[in-house]
């Protein structure tokens, strides 16, 4: 496929945006909701827009299932939260700039007292969407890493079902 002179700058722009997601300053805060009593938590955000293609819906479903099935204890204690957020809604548009979003994304965020300490956009979800085992392991490992950093302990992952 030969790219025309009009398509090349657009593709280069997309490439540049993809690889230059800015990091937030540690003092940036979000007014998304009150922090839990300890002040530290991990929020797993799936960001989408109004238009939802079948692959986007699958990404959301798989992401939600990984978090809900593998982090039950952390979810019930409030250490981990899962949120699906429509960035096309005016009250959520700030997330596009906050996390450098340019497409549907799964972002793991460490918050302390309602302020973002660090985050990671799990960009490999697009590569792994057709391999549910690899997708599950990728998301699970990334969330576990955030939990370990916040608590100093490994997450209590349930053993795989033998049925």
C-alpha positions in Angstrom: 0.0 0.0 0.0 1.4 3.4 -1.0 0.5 6.3 1.2 -0.6 9.5 -0.6 0.9 12.8 0.5 -2.4 13.7 2.4 -2.4 10.5 4.5 1.2 10.4 5.6 1.1 13.5 7.8 -2.1 12.2 9.5 -0.5 8.8 10.2 2.7 10.5 11.5 0.6 12.6 13.8 -1.2 9.5 15.1 2.1 7.8 15.7 3.5 10.8 17.5 0.5 11.1 19.8 0.5 7.4 20.5 4.1 7.4 21.7 4.1 10.7 23.5 1.4 10.3 26.1 2.3 12.9 28.8 2.8 12.1 32.4 0.8 13.9 35.0 2.4 15.9 37.7 1.9 14.1 41.0 0.0 17.1 42.4 -2.8 16.8 39.8 -6.2 15.8 41.3 -9.5 14.6 40.0 -12.9 15.5 41.5 -14.2 12.0 40.6 -15.2 11.0 44.1 -14.0 10.9 47.7 -11.0 8.8 48.4 -11.4 5.9 50.8 -10.4 6.3 54.5 -6.8 5.2 53.9 -6.6 7.6 51.0 -4.8 5.2 48.7 -6.6 3.2 45.9 -6.2 1.8 42.5 -8.8 2.9 39.9 -9.0 0.8 36.6 -10.7 3.0 34.0 -12.1 1.9 30.7 -12.5 5.0 28.6 -14.8 5.0 25.6 -16.9 7.4 23.5 -20.5 7.4 22.3 -19.7 5.1 19.3 -19.1 1.5 20.5 -17.8 -0.9 17.9 -17.9 -4.7 18.6 -14.2 -4.7 19.5 -14.6 -1.8 21.9 -17.4 -3.5 23.6 -15.3 -6.7 23.9 -12.4 -4.7 25.4 -14.7 -3.3 28.0 -16.3 -6.6 28.8 -12.9 -8.4 29.1 -11.4 -5.6 31.2 -14.4 -5.6 33.6 -14.3 -9.4 34.0 -10.6 -9.5 34.7 -10.9 -6.9 37.5 -14.1 -8.3 39.0 -12.9 -12.0 38.9 -9.3 -11.5 40.0 -9.6 -8.7 42.5 -12.7 -9.5 44.5 -11.1 -8.8 47.9 -9.5 -5.6 46.8 -12.8 -4.4 45.2 -14.8 -5.2 48.3 -12.3 -3.4 50.6 -12.3 -0.3 48.3 -8.6 -0.6 47.4 -9.5 -1.3 43.8 -12.3 0.3 41.7 -13.4 -0.3 38.2 -15.0 2.5 36.2 -16.3 2.7 32.7 -16.2 6.3 31.5 -17.7 7.9 28.4 -15.2 10.7 27.5 -17.7 12.2 25.0 -19.7 13.4 28.0 -18.7 17.0 28.9 -18.0 16.2 32.5 -15.5 13.5 31.5 -13.7 15.2 28.7 -10.9 16.3 31.0 -9.7 12.6 31.1 -8.6 12.9 27.4 -6.0 15.5 28.4 -5.3 14.1 31.9 -4.2 10.8 30.5 -3.3 11.7 26.9 -6.1 9.5 25.5 -6.7 9.3 21.7 -8.7 6.1 21.5 -10.6 3.7 23.7 -8.2 2.9 26.5 -7.7 0.9 29.7 -5.8 3.0 32.3 -4.7 1.9 35.7 -4.4 4.8 38.2 -2.8 5.0 41.6 -4.5 7.7 43.7 -3.6 9.0 47.1 -6.1 11.3 48.8 -7.9 11.8 45.5 -4.7 12.8 43.7 -3.1 10.9 40.9 0.3 9.6 41.9 0.9 7.6 38.7 -0.9 5.9 35.9 -0.4 3.5 33.0 -2.3 3.3 29.8 -2.5 -0.5 29.0 -2.0 -0.1 25.3 -1.4 -3.8 24.6 -5.1 -4.5 25.1 -5.7 -3.8 21.4 -3.1 -6.4 20.4 -4.4 -9.0 22.9 -8.2 -8.5 22.4 -8.5 -11.7 20.4 -6.4 -13.8 22.9 -8.5 -13.7 26.1 -5.9 -15.7 28.2 -3.1 -13.3 27.2 -5.4 -10.3 27.7 -6.4 -11.5 31.1 -2.8 -12.1 32.2 -1.6 -8.8 30.9 -4.3 -6.8 32.7 -4.1 -8.9 35.9 -0.3 -8.5 36.1 -0.5 -4.7 35.6 -3.1 -4.3 38.3 -1.2 -6.6 40.6 1.9 -4.4 40.1 0.0 -1.3 41.2 -1.5 -3.1 44.2 1.9 -4.3 45.3 3.4 -0.8 45.1 0.5 0.7 47.1 0.2 -2.0 49.8 3.6 -3.7 49.7 1.8 -7.0 49.3 0.8 -9.2 46.4 -2.9 -9.3 45.4 -4.9 -12.3 46.5 -5.6 -13.8 43.0 -8.0 -16.7 43.1 -6.7 -20.0 41.8 -7.9 -21.0 38.3 -11.0 -23.2 38.2 -10.3 -26.8 37.5 -13.8 -27.5 36.3 
